[in-house]
Amino acid sequence: MNYLSSFLHNAIFFLSFYTLISPSFASSNDIVSLLAFKSKADLHNNKLTTYSYTNTSTLCKWQGVQQCNKNGKIIRLVLENLNLSGFFAPNTLARLDQLRVLSLRNNSLNGPIPDLTGFVNIKALFLDQNHFTGVIPLSISSLHRLRTLDLSFNKLSGGIPFGLSKLDRLNYIRLDSNRLNGTIPPFNQSSLEVFNVSVNFLSGNVPGTRALGKFRPGLFENNPGLCGEIIHIKCGPHFSQNSTEKHESSLADTQQMKGITNSDSNKKKRIGVIVGFALVLFLVIGLALCVMMLVKKSEKKKKRKGVNEMMEMAEAADAAAEVMRMEEANELEKKVRKLHQGIAEKKSGLLVFCPGESQVYTVEQLMRASAELLGSGTMGTTYKALVDGRVIVCVKRLDATKLGGMTNEAFERHMEVVGTLRHPNVVALEAYFHMKEEKLLVYEYQQNGSLFSLIHGSKSTRARPLHWTSCLKIAEDVAQGLSYLHQTHNLVHGNLKSSNVLLGTDFEALITDYSLSALFPSHDTNRDFSAYKAPEIEPHNEPTTKSDVYSFGILLLELLTGKAVSDHQEMSPDDVVKWVKLSRENDGGGIEEKRLEMMTEVAIACNVSSSEMRPTMWQVIKMLQEIKEAAVMEDCGLDP
């Protein structure tokens, strides 16, 4: 036994050593974790028996592994609809420390959900439609990067962990169709878009937070103990009193009345004669009442017959309505099936997912998605879509009439290039759909809106110029994204403006609608873009990396002043500096004014008339970083 223990100890040390020193061994822990999960979840060994699970050299090609990072660590694992009938064992998948997306939905996994503390990078967790029992593990509350949580249609009991209401990135949570009890935590994340706790045993007042207030009462229904303004049920002073307490109260009242009856027994004897006389009178009255009741009974039979006839008519109407609903549903299914067949028959009619993206929905689900209009421009219309009730995406429907006769093949070649772009400051293109008359682009949804809204506010709020540190951070983010397009892929944005800069979860700036100008020969007719357009861009002239630099300079001035971009046209460099100072006259002077002046000089350098004299985006990044470094050194009391 000592030799065996020593051998195992040395083997584990050897494996750990090579995991640290060699990227080729970096996925070894993931291999062990996935095989350990398989041994407990696939008890009959007949669902995960593909060749890939016996070939440990190709982990990233194993069944369900949809994406790995450059070190071979699993990022996306989707094992759905496999009828796995075992359990989710501890210390298996939870050891996948680079995992971003895990879906085990629609299986038959049972037992408790294990400790998930190891999922330090998890963003989406789908464990719905299984047979999980026990409580929701408290460890989920420690997953601070979690955005999507679906535990619906299980057999979970206990309360909802209070810590879930503290996950500030959470935008999707479904806990419906379980056996949860207790109260609902005060969820108030501004990011929350999907919420459902129906069909449980929850009780108490639904917290009246702004986040929960935007959800309809049906998402809380079938929880008999809930009350509150959100679900239109008043919480009375005795609302939480249970039936046992009421029963005990009624028994006490009965005992009290018995005591009173015994103490008054002598008084009852004295009034016996009166009671006897009253009985005779009651008999006479009783006979009269019996006659009246017989008459009423016959009338009630007639009425009941009429009611039954009405109920039968109502049931017949409901049945007819149900038939009509079924016919409408069948008709819709036929239309969707016809669309699907038409797409299958035409090679060009495809929903294409970009490299590394999970195919988590079909074209039919995308077409059925509920949509909310976000904006409209000369290139197309943008929507926020909820696909299959669980995936939020941003869909841009291109205006096919302005594509200049571009063939589907040319469109697909362009999208294949754009679909490979992945950068922290570039909104990811997840998929695209194209037919002859329909072209859709599906982007990652950014919940905090556009830079335009942040700068200029809305109809109800008026925004002030951002603090100079925020301006510098956003400017550097945008510059990094543009530089990535220019240097890494030799692509041009061509339509940079504040409405095409979105804000991510941590208010990082991400550029969107990039490289679409190549698809639109008449993109220069965009009035919103005219103020950002470099002077050398004339009708039919294609944008360049240097025209992107010019647009960036205009965007930087918009950031610094909080003013519309047209307000600074035809100004000299000195006038531009004065204009920025006047726009921020209420800001502090001294060092802050110096920083603003330095950023204004960067904008002026980007906006020179001669394109050759403008810096590259890489040089712009260096300028902005120097401003940041100088500020840090001054804060530390050092000379820059």
N, C-alpha and C positions, 0 to 999 in steps of 0.2 A: 504493500500500500504506500509506503514512503517513496519507493521508486516511481510509482505511478503519479503521486502528487507532485513530485519533483519534475517529472516529465511534462505534466500539464502546465505547471508554473512556467517552465522554460519555454514551452510552445507559445503560451500567451504573451510572454515577454518578447519573444522573437517576432510574433505577428505585430504587436504594438510598435516595436522598434522600426520595422519596415514600413508601417503605416505612416510614421512620422517622417522618415527620411526619403521616401520615394512616392511621388504622385501616383505611380502605377499601382501602388498598394493602398491608395487612399480610400478606395471603395470596399476594402475587405470587411470593415465593420458593417457596411450596408448589406453585403452578401450574407453575413452571419445573421443579421437582424431579419432580413426578408425570408431566409430559409427557416428561421425559428418561428416566424409568424405563420408560414405555410404549414409547418408541422402541427400547429394547434388549430388553425382556422380551417384547413382542408383535411378534415379527419379521415375521409374516405379516399383521399389521395387521387381524386378523379377530376378535379376542376383546374388545378394548376400543374398539369403534368406535361406541358409542352417541352420541347427540346431545350428551350432557353433556360429552364429551371435545373437542368443538369449540366449546363455549360457555364461555369463560373467566370470564364474569361470575357463574357459579353453581357455583363450586368445590365447595361443600358438598353439591351434588346430583349430583356426578360419580359414576360407577359405582364402588362399593366404599368411598366416603367415607361413613362411618356417623355421624360426629360431628365438629363443629367447635366451637371456643371463640368467645367474643363478638367476637374480632378476625378471625374467619374462618380461623383456622389449624386444620389437620387434627389431630384428637385420636385418632380411630379409623379405621383403613384395613384393610378386609377384602377381599382379592382371592383367594378360594378356588375350587377346582374349575373353573378356567377353561382348563386345558391350555396355560398360557403356556409356550412352548418356547424362549424366549431366555435371557438371563442377567440377574442382579441386578447392574447396573452400579454402579461406585463413584460417589460424589458425586451420587446421585439421591435415593432415599428417605431416606438417612441424613442429609439436610439438613432433614428435617421435625423441627425442634427441639422442637415441642410434642406430638409423637406419644406416646400412651400405649399403644395396642394396634396391633400389626401382625400380620396373618396372610396368608401366601402359601402356605398348606398345600395339598397335593394338586394341584400343577401339574407341569410338566416343566422347570422352570428348571434350568440347568446352570452349570458353571463354579464358581469360588470364591465364598464369601460375602465381601462387601467389608468394608472398615473401617466399623464402626458407632459410632464415637466420638460422632458427632453426635446419637445417640439419648439425649440427656441426661435425658429424662423418660419413657423407655419403661418400661412395667410388664409387658407380655406380648408375647412374640415367638414366633410360630409359623411355622417354616420347614420343617416336616416334610413327608415324602412328595413330595420333589422328586428332582433328580439332582445336587445340589451336590457338588463335589469339593474337594480341597485340605484344609487344616487349619481347625480352629475358630479364628476370628480372636481374637487376644489382646484386642482392643478390647472384647469382650463383658464381660471382667472389670472394665471401668471403668464399667459401667452399674449404678450403685449403687441405683437404684430398681427394678431388675428383680425381678419375683416369679415369672414363668412363662417357661420356656425349653424349646422343643421343636424339636430338630434331628433327630429320629428318621427312619428310612427314607430315608437319603441315601447318599452314597458318600464321606463324610468320612474322612480319614485323619489320622495324627499323634496327638499326645497330647491329653489333656483338660487345658485350662489350669488351673494351680493356683489362679489368681485366682478361679475360680468358687466355690471353697470359702470365699471371703472375702465373698461377697455375702450380707449378713446378712438381707436380706428375701426371699431365694429360698425359695419353697415348692413349686416344681414344676420338675423337670428330667428330660427324656427325651432320651437320646443313643443309644438302642438301634438295632440294625440299621444299623450303619455299618461302617467299617473302622478304627476307632480302635485304637491300641496304647499301650504304656506302662502306667503304674500309675494307680490311682484316687486322686485327691486326698482329703485327710481332711475330707470334708463333715461338718459338725457343727452346721448351722443348726437351732435348735430349731423353726423354722418349716417345715422340710422335710416335706411331706406326700406327694409323688409323686416317685419316683426309679426310673430304669430305664437300665441300661447293658448289657443282654444283647445277644447276637449281635454281638460285636466281636472284637478280637484283644488284649484287655487281659491284663496279666500281673501277677504279684507278689501280695503280701498285701493283702487287702481291709482298709482301716483299720477298727479295731474301735471306732469312735465310737458314741456313743449314738444319733445321728441315723440312721446307716446300719444300726445293729443292729436297728431296728424293721421293716426291709424283709425280705421273704421271699427265700430263696436263688434262686428262679426269676428274679428281676429282675437277677441277675448271670450267669445261665447262658449257655452257648455262648461262653465265654471260656476256652479250654483252659489258659491260663497262670495263671489266678487260683487263689488258695488263701486259707485263713483260717477262723476260727471261724464267721463269719457265714454262709459257704456250706458249712460242714461238711466242708472239705477241709484236711487237715493240711499245713502248710508244712514239708517236710523240709529237711535241710541241702543236698541236691543238687537241690531242686525246680526251681531256675532253670537247671540245667545243660542245654544244648541237645544235640541228637542229634549234631552235628558234633564236639563235645568228646568225647562218648562213643565215637564212631567212631575219632577220633585215638588215644584211650586204648587201644582194642582193638588197633589196628595196632602200637602201641609194645609191647604185651604180646606180640604175635606175633613181632616182631623179636627180642625178648629170648629167647623160647623157641627160635628158630632158632639163636641164638648158643650156647645151652646144648647143643643137639643136635650142632652141629659139634664142640664141644670134647670130646664124649663118644663120637665115632665109633669109636675104638679099642676102647672097652669093649663096644660093640655086637657087634663081630666075635667077641669071646670068648664071648658068650652066644648065638651063632647056633645051635649045636647044641640048646641048651635051647629055643630058639624053635621049631625044627623039630619037636621032640617035642611041644611044646605045641600045634602046629597040628593034628597028628593027633588029639590029644585033643579039640580044639575042633570038628573035623569030626564026630566021634561025637556030641558034645553038640548040635551044630547040627542034625543029622538029627532028634534027639529033639525039639528045639524046633520044627522045621518041622511035625512031626506035631501038636504041641500047638497051634500057631498056626492050622492048618487047622480044628481042632475049634472053637477060639474064634471064628474068622471066621464059621463057620456060625451060631454063637450070636449074634454081633453083628448078622448080617443079620436074624435074627428080632427082636432088640431094636430095630434101626433101623426095621423095619417098624412095630413098635408105637409108636415115637416119632413116626414120620411120621403114623400114624393120629391120635395125640394132638395133633400140630401142626395137622392138618387140622381136628380137632374144635375146637381153640382158635381157629383162623382163622374157622371157621363161627360160633363164639360171638361173636368180635369183630365179625364182619359183622352178626350179629343185633343186637348191642348198638349198632352204628353206625346200623343201620336205626331202632332204637328212639330213639336220640338225634336222628336226623333227623326222626323223627315228632314227638318232643317239641318240637324247634325249630320245626317247621312249625306245631304246635299253638300255640306261643307267638306265632309270627308272626301266626297267624289271630286270636288274642286281641287283640294290639296293633293289627292292622288293623281289627278290629271296634270297638275303643275309638276309634281315629282316625276311623272312619266315623261313629261315634255323636257324636263331638265336632264333626265337620264338619257333621252334619245339624242340630245344635242350636246356635243362635246364642250361647246362654249358656255353652256348653262350650268355653272358649277359654283358651289360654295367651297372656296379653297381656304384652308387654314394655313397660316404662315408657319415656317419652321419653328419648332419648339412650343407651339401652342396646342393645347389639348382640344380635341374635337368633342366639346361638352354639350353641343346642341346640333340639331339638324337644320336644313334649310326650311323645312316645314315649321319648326319651332320658331325660327327667326321671323318668318313671315307672319306668324300668329302673335308675335310679341306685342304687349301693350306699349305704346310709344307716347312720348311727351316732346313737343317741339322745343328745341333749344335755340335755333336761329336759322336764318336763311340768307344766302348770298348769291353772287353771280355763278359760282361753281356748283351750287347745290344746296340742299336742305339738310340740317343736322338734327337728329333725334336722340333722346335718351330712351333706351328700350330695356324692358324687363323680359328676358327670354326664359320660358319654361318656369316662370315664377321664382327663379333662383339666381339667374346670372344677369348682372347689369352691364350693359355695353353702350357705347356711343356709335350710332350708325349715321354715316353720311351718304345721302342719296345724291349721286352726281346728276347734273343736268345733261342728259344724253344729247340734247339738241345742240349743245355748244362744244361737243367733243371733236368737231371738225372732221367727221367721217373716219375716225380712228377704228381700225379693225380690232376684233376681239383678241387676235393673236398679239398685236402690238400692245394692247392694254394689259394683257396677261404678262408679257415680258417685262413691262414697266413695274407692275405690281410685285412680280417675283423679286425684283431688286429692292423695292421699298419695303417689302415684307421681311427682309433680313435685318433691317435697322433695329438695333437694341442699344439704348443709352439711357442713363438716369434722367436726362433732360430732353428726351424725345418721346412723345406719346407713341406707344407701340401699336402698330397695325396688326390686329389679331387674325383677321380673315377678310376676304373679299368675295363678292358674288357678281357674276356678270352673265348677262344674256344680251341679245341684240338690242333690246330697248330698255334694259335695266342694269344699272351698275351701282353696287353698294359697297362701301368701305366700312369695316367694323373695327373700331378702335377701343383701346382700354379706356374705361370711363374714369374721369377725374372729378371727384366730388366737390371740390372747392371753387368751381367755376373758372372764369377767365380773368386775365390780368386787367382787361378793359373794365370789368365790373368792379374789381378791387380799386382801381385808380379813380374811376369816375362815379362810383356808387350806383345806386338805383334810383327809381322815381321817388321812393320813400326815404332814402338816405343820401346825404351828400358827403362824398369822401374828401378828406384833406390829403395834401401831398404826403407820401409815405416818408417815414424817417430815413435818413440818408443810409443807415446800415441796411435797411430793408431794400432800398433802391440798389445798393451795391450787390447784395446777395442775389436778387432777381436778375440783375444785369449780367452777373457772372454765370448764372445758370443758363440764361439764354445764349450767351456767348459760347459756352461749352457745347451746347446742343448744335449750334450753327457750325462751329469748328469741326465737330464730328462729321456732319454732313459733307463739309467742304474737303477736309483732309483725308478722312478714312474712306469715303465712298465717291468722292468727286461729284457730289450732287449739289443742286442749288435749291434753296427753299422757294424763292420766287414770290412769296405772298406773306412776308412777315409783317405782322401788326399786332396790337395789343389783344385783339379778340382771338388771335391764333396762338396765344400763349396761355396755357392752362396751369392751374395750381393743384399740385398733388396733395396727398394725405398730410405731409409735413410742410405744406405750402412751398414746396420746391417748384420752380418754374419749369414747364415742359413745352416745347414747341410742337404744334400740330399743323395739319394741312400742308405739310412740307412736300415739295417736288410734285405738286399737282398742276402747277402752271404749265408744265411740259405737255399736259393733256389738253389744255385749253388755248388755242391760238388767239382767242379774243380776250385773254385774261386782263389786258390793260384797260378794259372798259369798266373795271371795278372802281366805283367812285370812292368807296371806303379806303381803297388802297392808293389812290392817286397821290395823297400827301406823303406817303412813304416811298414813292417811286423815285428812283434816281433820275437825274436829268438826262442821262444818255439813253434811257429806255424810251424809245419811240414806238408807235404802232408797228407790230410785227417784229420788233427786236426782242430777242429772248433775254431773260434776266441772267445775271452772272453772279459769281461769288462776291464781286465788288459792289454790285447793286444790293445784295443782301447786307453788306456792311453799311451802306447808306441807310437802308431801312432800319438797321439796328441803332444807328445814331439818332434817328427820329424817335424811335421807341424809347431810347434812354432819356431824351428830353421830355417826353411825355411822362415818364416815371418821375423825373425830378421836379416837374412843375405841376403835375396833375391837371394839365390843360390839354385841350384838343390840339392835335398835331398841326392843324392849319394856322394856329395862332402865331407861329414863329417864322412864317415864310418871309423871305426877302429881308432878313436881318443880317447885319454884320456880326462877326464873332464877338466883338465887344458888347453889341446890343443883346446878343443871346445870353451872355454872362449876366448882364443887368436884369434881363427878363427872368432868369432863373432865380436871382436873388429876390426880386420883387414878388415872385410867386410864393416865396417862402419867407416873407418878411417877419412873420411871427416866430420863426425858428430861432434857436440860440445862435450867437455869433461865434467868433474865435475859431477854434479847431473845426467845429462843424461846418462853418462857412468855407473854410479852406478845403475840406473834403468835397463839398458840393462843387466848388470851383474846379477841382481836379477832375471830377466826373464830367462836368460840363465841357472841359477841354477834350476829353475822350470823345464825347458826342460831336464836337466841332470837327475833330480830326476825321471822324467817319463821314461827315457831311460835306467835305470839300467837293467842288464841282468836278474836278478831274479824277476819274476812277483810278488812274495809275498812282495818284498821290494818297489814296486811302490805304490804311493799314489792312493787313489780313486779320481774320478773326482770332488767329493764334496770338498775334501781336496785341490785339485788343484785350485778350485774356490776361496777358502779361501786365498791361497797364492797370487793369482793375486789381490784379493781385498785388501790385506795388502799392496801390492806395490802401488796400487792406493791411498789408504788412506795416506801412508807415503808421497807420492808426493804432495797431497793436503795440508797436514800439513806444509811441507817445503815451499810451495808456500805462505802460510799464515804467514811464519816466526816463526813457532812453532817447537819444537823438537818432532820428532816422538816417 
